[in-house]
Amino acid sequence: MNVLEIRGLTKKFGNFIAVDNMSLTIGEGEIFGFLGANGAGKSTTINMISSLLRPTSGEIKILDKDIAKMSRFAKLNLGIVPQDLAIYEDMTAYENVSFFGGLYGLRGAELKARTEEALEFVGLADKVKGYPKNFSGGMKRRLNIACALAHKPKLIIMDEPTVGIDPQSRNYILNSVRKLNEDGCTIIYTSHYMEEVEEICSRIAIVDHGKIIAEGTKEQLTATITDVKDIRIEVKSLVEVAEDQLRLIPGVRTVKLDDHEPVIRIHSDAAVDNLNRILKQLMDSGAEIRAVEEQEPNLETVFLTLTGRNLRD
Amino acid sequence: MIKDIVWLMLSTLQRTFRKKSSWVLFFGLPVAGILVSTLLYGGAGQPLLRVGVVNGDGSERLAADTVRMIGNLKEVKLVEMDAGELRNELASGNLDTGIVLERGYSEGLRSGKPGHVGIQSAKGAAVTSYIKAMLNQYMDNISAIGRIAGSDQPKFDKLYAGFQSANFKLVVNTVTDISGAKRMSYQSIGFLIMFMMTSAVNLSELILVNRENRTYFRILSSPISARTYVLSNIFVNLCVMFAQILVALFFLIYVFKLNVGMAIGPMLVILGLFSLTSVGISLVVVAFSKNSAGAGALQNFIVMPTCLLSGCFIPLEIMPNAVRRIADFLPQNWVLESFEKLQSGASLGSLWFNMMLLFAFGLMFFLIASYKFGRNNDTRNFV
């Protein structure tokens, strides 16, 4: 059974096409990575799956039920973890989860048990009486997740659940995603951290300009990139690097200077032998080369090759 | 749907009233408004008239009886003093009026030629008229006895004794003037109207606050529809409005003991109808605001000026004609007019036009708000 099925989904805002004839199928038990740069159309798609936006055309089915006709059924089986925290600061962690659980018709002992279970799951069992205003960023993120779990949805959409949190909380959340998946949940996961998607997603779709431009497992996606090589050059300092001159070298597609370390990443046509020219250009400009490495294409290479943009652009 | 509405209502009420500031805002301020109104428009009661008497006629019986008569008058607090004290007390405002019985006062009455009496006050005829009327009446009676008795002292004594012990006597009954109390309760309702409107906007603003903290969209991604959510907010608003009305009227009538000049039932009906209008206006404010700060600004722009123009703070009679014409288009004015008519003895049934108008105002605002809400399609803040 397909947990989510999208057929010919289109959303227009005036003349702007945010989602363009998108089709997608997600089966039971998948962790599906949904990748796209800002403005690619993934948020609009998620909004339509959540029934917050009405599609201009197309069809969305959750558990084989058309959400336009059986909205309540679809919503009962859907959990949303929004990118921005959607919790009440003036309610305790318990009250937050209990309130959102109640929206799905849970009451009494069942609601209590499910609330405790959800808080236990995200590691906030000892903070039931705590107010989110006193929580760390990671704890708030976990509470944000718990609020989407009490009603035990079959499909959970997690939009950037690890934004702005410490590595410990991030690992906790990633492990929680895996555990949810093991418990039978299907998950749609979006993130700006490519390594997270590579780590946990069983299948990935890359969205650009409202369309899915590539879809498959990580291996399938990287296998499509046979004409590109990924060159990693470590230098002493990026100050001397003439980025524009590097781009002019035949075969070079993109040049990216790392924000955090003195590393240049160059995507180049695999068929063009240009490594010597690249290194000569760097040395001519005064850069001191420390290491050179030609890497196997990864998801980031795929994304960059297909969209011409970094995921965080 | 009803279960969902109840769930949302209970949660909203719980969240709202766990804050002490909400109790102050929704109940404390209206009561304070009534209190302020009673202080501003107070003075309609029946205070004692403080009268000082200077008996310059010594131990004369008629003078002493006159002092006793004044002292026995209702609503009068009498103090005997000398002329110097009287001047000082009147000047300092400790006395409302003073009576000076000069030497020869008793003799004048006895001979049928009243005189040798003076009334002093720093507060004018409004204060002295009562005492003056009572004193004149008394002196006229005694001097009439004096004229009839002539020089026959035993006859005077007999007639005077008969007069003193007569079956007939002047009974002073005070007719309560409730116009002041009516004015106070009228203005108190004006304050209540303003607080009802601000409270309604504050509660409807929760929709915007929930949008700002994104919980609104999380709610809408659950089986709860936008209509159910807004309906729950309206019902919470109406519940708080009714509670506010009950608390305000309780304080007005039973705590401050104001004679409002009408029955509670019609008051509840009129204010209940106005609560619909208030909620309608608050929804319009929220529908046309992008955030809670904007709603606050729009509230200030709408609530205070319209309350002022419709006579909630200042009686409409003292306003220019142009303002009175504007007031006709404001729902608050129709509430106040209804109360005025009820105070004048009109029945609730005779106010059908006012009630229809209030209902129409409410309906109009609800329709405007629902039209605007229907066009809001902004989910950008959610995911």
Interface residues (C-beta under 8 A of the other chain):
Chain A: S43 I46 N47 S50 S51 L52 L53 S71 R72 K75 L76 L78 I80 P82 Q83 D84 L85 A86 I87 Y88 E89 D90 M91 F99 F100 G102 L103 Y104 G105 C147 I157 D159
Chain B: K3 D4 W7 L8 S11 R15 R18 K19 N213 R214 T215 F217 R218 I219 L220 S221 S222 P223 I224 N377 T379 N381 F382 V383
